[in-house]
Amino acid sequence: MLQIAASGTIVKYKAFVSKKIIIFILAAVLLLISIMMALNTGAAGLSVVELFSGMTMQSDYAANIFWYLRLPRIATAFLVGWGLAVSGALSQAILKNPLASPYTLGLAAGASFGAVLGIVLGKSVSGWFIPLFALMTAMGTSLLILGISRFRHASAETLILGGVAVMFLFSSMTSFVQYISTMEEVHEIVFWFFGSLSKTGWPEIGLISLMIVPACGFVMGWAWDLNIMMSGDDAAASIGINVNRLRNSGVLMVSLMTAGAICFTGTIGFIGLVAPHIARMIIGSDHRFLLPASGMLGAILVVNADILSRTIWAPQVIPIGIVTAFLGVPLFMYLLMRRTREFW
Amino acid sequence: MLTVESLSFRYRKRDVLREIDLQVRPGELVAIAGPNGAGKTTLLRCMLNLLQPSKGRVMVNGRMLGSLSCMERACLLAYVPQDCPSKFPVTVFDMVLMGRRPYLSWRPSEEDLLKVSETLAMMGIEHLYMQEFDRLSGGQQQKVLLARAFVQEARFILLDEPTSSLDLRHQLEVMGLLRQMAGEKGVGVVVAIHDLNLAQRYSDKVAFMEKGCISRAGSPEAVMTPEAVERVYGVRVRYVSDNGRRYLIPLDATEANLISNRDIRKVQEG
């Protein structure tokens, strides 16, 4: 009797898990459609069909547009969306706080400060100067936060408070740099803060993926530990999780992915906070599914935001950082209103 | 065998635990009782290596607790905390499956799933398996946490006040399940508990804690004499028998306690 009941439960549990895989397939289809739509849009006015037929007829014009304009843009949007969303989901897990995002830990503020410093010192938006500075300050920020938390027991609350304090420190330092810089530099700084997907070529994309892809794979291996950490530090430790080590390496991974996502493209807000929540509403909070689902959703959001940014006011391009919120907030609000369960 | 040897714990120059000695044999249910603030939770946390004792040591099956890795420790000791805040929704099945973490690969095996569903069935909560944990009643939540500790298959289970927020029926059920685990699987169980009647009914051994020390330890009958209870809690008690079972009835707070209360009031007023 016991065994029959038990096997019935297992069958139903497996069905419950395979339902999630169907959601993944749907999300992948949606992502593919978004990419096709993004390939279809561009200043040259070539549709995706014209693009491909041009390429099969060995037209350099079509091939150039495909390889050097549209595809790099989409690849950047994809990587940035994926990276920000996964680092958002990871921050929410290690800080056990639904309000957490890469911005809560002060990492984005740190990266921004580095970029601004790079703009002022390098006198140019192009080149690797800015991302290098952004990466260095983001990593420095995460070490600073970890240093703060080492003084006390590295609880989630200590990290959040330390992160928020560091965020204010970096914002005022950024303001100070803006205050002492010239008009042209201020203009470039403001532009960097808006976010842009057009500054990345293939070498830059290579560097971004080097910072985001391995980190994402690494974090996926923590899925169970992140699930368990949700039910309190003591409980997690007694199930065999090294809570402090997981939290500290989590902060490092978040800073690596955040720096990778925003160093070339500028601060693209909001995705890191909202994509994990939307994913959680759809697929639940098991991190084995939540992490990749957040990533896919982040990619879908940024790719579509990019399409909107280039079409709603064409031929003007509205900065991507502005459009992500316009696209994400209504979607988020809609899901928030119609949700039937409390999610946090 | 889970052994605590002359363990002391200091927090900010205050002795929270002093020279604690305690032994828990496999299959034994040990109740730790004592007034609020006596150090019961601190002792449990030291026994789980969540706190580092300032002196003394904890041995599990002949091995120093501090020398074990997190996973090795999890295979020996399981813990059921007093409450389990959950910020994000988790289903009951997933919650219990977490207890399999020391044995789990990324994809849970058939064996893991079977153990989880059998334990749920054994505890009579298999119908809740798809419910969200934070929407369950306190009694159901406690059973789920218990199930999670059971599937962890540790040699010892430590529980902090598992019955304090439960109704009568759930109190008996939870203690009965612990008794059953101790009897059938030979698991050593340590329970910090307030309810002295539950303690004497279900435990093999009671340890009375007072101001960071274990003042008395032994069989419930030997330890929980009316005099001892009166001294530890400052409450006069009487035992009555019914159907061969002894029940402890609190009468009133003793004079010593009343006087000190009056003094406090005087100080506050003055």
Boltz contact constraints between the chains, C-beta under 6 A:
constraints:
  - contact:
      token1: [A, 2]
      token2: [B, 121]
      max_distance: 6.0
  - contact:
      token1: [A, 5]
      token2: [B, 121]
      max_distance: 6.0
  - contact:
      token1: [A, 5]
      token2: [B, 126]
      max_distance: 6.0
  - contact:
      token1: [A, 6]
      token2: [B, 117]
      max_distance: 6.0
  - contact:
      token1: [A, 6]
      token2: [B, 118]
      max_distance: 6.0
  - contact:
      token1: [A, 6]
      token2: [B, 121]
      max_distance: 6.0
  - contact:
      token1: [A, 9]
      token2: [B, 117]
      max_distance: 6.0
  - contact:
      token1: [A, 9]
      token2: [B, 126]
      max_distance: 6.0
  - contact:
      token1: [A, 9]
      token2: [B, 129]
      max_distance: 6.0
  - contact:
      token1: [A, 10]
      token2: [B, 113]
      max_distance: 6.0
  - contact:
      token1: [A, 10]
      token2: [B, 117]
      max_distance: 6.0
  - contact:
      token1: [A, 13]
      token2: [B, 93]
      max_distance: 6.0
  - contact:
      token1: [A, 96]
      token2: [B, 87]
      max_distance: 6.0
  - contact:
      token1: [A, 224]
      token2: [B, 101]
      max_distance: 6.0
  - contact:
      token1: [A, 228]
      token2: [B, 98]
      max_distance: 6.0
  - contact:
      token1: [A, 230]
      token2: [B, 88]
      max_distance: 6.0
  - contact:
      token1: [A, 231]
      token2: [B, 84]
      max_distance: 6.0
  - contact:
      token1: [A, 232]
      token2: [B, 84]
      max_distance: 6.0
  - contact:
      token1: [A, 234]
      token2: [B, 50]
      max_distance: 6.0
  - contact:
      token1: [A, 234]
      token2: [B, 81]
      max_distance: 6.0
  - contact:
      token1: [A, 235]
      token2: [B, 81]
      max_distance: 6.0
  - contact:
      token1: [A, 237]
      token2: [B, 50]
      max_distance: 6.0
  - contact:
      token1: [A, 238]
      token2: [B, 48]
      max_distance: 6.0
  - contact:
      token1: [A, 238]
      token2: [B, 79]
      max_distance: 6.0
  - contact:
      token1: [A, 239]
      token2: [B, 74]
      max_distance: 6.0
  - contact:
      token1: [A, 239]
      token2: [B, 101]
      max_distance: 6.0
  - contact:
      token1: [A, 240]
      token2: [B, 70]
      max_distance: 6.0
  - contact:
      token1: [A, 240]
      token2: [B, 71]
      max_distance: 6.0
  - contact:
      token1: [A, 240]
      token2: [B, 74]
      max_distance: 6.0
  - contact:
      token1: [A, 240]
      token2: [B, 101]
      max_distance: 6.0
  - contact:
      token1: [A, 240]
      token2: [B, 102]
      max_distance: 6.0
  - contact:
      token1: [A, 242]
      token2: [B, 70]
      max_distance: 6.0
  - contact:
      token1: [A, 285]
      token2: [B, 88]
      max_distance: 6.0
  - contact:
      token1: [A, 285]
      token2: [B, 89]
      max_distance: 6.0
  - contact:
      token1: [A, 286]
      token2: [B, 94]
      max_distance: 6.0
  - contact:
      token1: [A, 343]
      token2: [B, 89]
      max_distance: 6.0
  - contact:
      token1: [A, 344]
      token2: [B, 87]
      max_distance: 6.0
  - contact:
      token1: [A, 344]
      token2: [B, 88]
      max_distance: 6.0
